[in-house]
Amino acid sequence: MHRPHLVIMDEPTSGLDPLMRQVFAEVLLALRDQGRTVFLSSHVLSEVQSVCDRVAILRAGQLQTIQTIHDAMETRSIHVTTPSTLDIAALEEVTGVRKAIRTANGYRISISGSMEMLFRFLADYPIHDFRTEELRLEDRFAEYYKGSPKV
């Protein structure tokens, strides 16, 4: 391939086996390291997450967001098990908390940034279990596809 400044690819790994997908990812990273710009359209969001610096999400032909992968992945999901009833409205006012919902055995909290203020909030409650998991790009993508499209 010649040395273009801009490379545009649409679903480039479709039909590739796992080994060739890895080779392709290495080629993309080498292009990036050479200062080239690559636009990659893909439904394989795990690959997008592993090789891209920024992500744009389109829905119904409309741009929903452009974020760095780091910013898009900063949100984590927290699972808190407690016998107490938490005030959801107060919990959602805690710095960094994006959303909180009651589950069968506790609460699921979506948070970005520092968890310090969440810990301070929860310090007044008996906590039986506390688990955190990073969201995948698929999870972030799905947030933009809930409900009716904005057209």
N, C-alpha and C positions, 0 to 999 in steps of 0.2 A: 504494500500500500504506500502511496506517496505520503507526504507529511502535511496533511491539512490542519488548519488552525481550528476548524470546527468539524466534528463528526456527529452525524445524526443517525440513530439506529432505532428501528421499531421492532420490538420483540426479538432481539438478536439471538437469544439462547434457545428459542423454540426448536425442539427437535435434537438438541445436543445432549449427549450423555453426560453424567456427572463429571467425568474426567475432563472433557472438553469445556464444560462450563467453568471449571477451575482455571484452565488455560486462558479462556476468554476473559475472566476476571483479572488475571495477571496482565493481559494486554491492555485492558482498560486502565488499570492502575499505572502502568508504564506510560500510557498517553497522558494521564493526569500529571504524572511526575515530570513530563516534558513540557508542561504548561499548556497543553491542548485542552479545548473544551469539548465535552462529549454530552450530547443530549440523548438520553436513553429512555425509550418508552417501553414499559414492561408491566405485566401483571404478576410477575414473580417478584413479590415485594421483598422477600428475604435476600435476593440478589441485589436489588436496589439498595437495601440497607447496608449491605456489605461493601459495595463498590462506589457508592455515590456520596458526594459531599452535601448536596442539597436535594430536596424533593419538592415537586409541585404536584398538587392533587387537583384533577379536573373532575367535574361532575356536570353532566348534561351540557357539555361544551363550555362551561363556565369555570374559571380559575377559582378554586376554593382557598388555597393557601400556597405559599412558597416558604419553606423553612429549611434551616440546616438540619441534617440528620441528627446532630447532637440535640438541637432544640426540640425536634419532633419526638425524640426518644427520652427526653428528660422526665416525662411523666411516668410514674410508677403506680401500680395497683397495690393497695395495702388491704390485707384481710385481718380484721380484728375480731376475736371471739371474746365476748364478755357477757356476764349474766345481767348486766345493767342496761338500762335504756338510755341511749345517747340522744341528745337534742340535735337532730339532723341540721336544723337551720343554724344553730350555733356552730356546729362542726364545719359547715360549709363556709362560715365566715373566717375560719382559721386561715392564716396566711399560707398560701400554696395549695390549699385544698380546692380542687376543681369540682368535685362531685362526691357525694356520699349517699349510699343506699343501704337499707336494712336487708339482710339476708336471713336465711333460716336459722343460722346459729351466731349471728353477729352483724358485722358491717363490712362493706367493701368501700374503700376510699380511694379516689383517684387524686394523686398529688404530684406537683412538680416542684423542683427546687429542694430546699432544706426541709427536713422533717422536724426540726427543733420545736416549732410552735405546735405541731400535732402532738408531739410527746408531752409537751406542757399541758395541753388540753386533756389528754388521756390519763395523765398522772393521778387524777382524782377518781378514777374508775378501776375496779378489779379487772385485770386483763388476763384471760386464760391462755390466749394464743395470739401471736402477732407474726404475720408473714408478709413479706414484700416480694413483688416480682416486677421486673421491668416489662413494659408493654412492648410488643413487637410492632413493626411498621404496619402490619396487617390490622392490628387493633386501632391504631391512629387513623388509618385509611377508613375503616368501618365507621368511625365517629362522623365522618363527613357524608356517609351514605345512609344514615338513619333518617327516617321521615321522608317527606316529599322533597323532590329536587327544587332548588331555587333557580327558576328560569324567568 
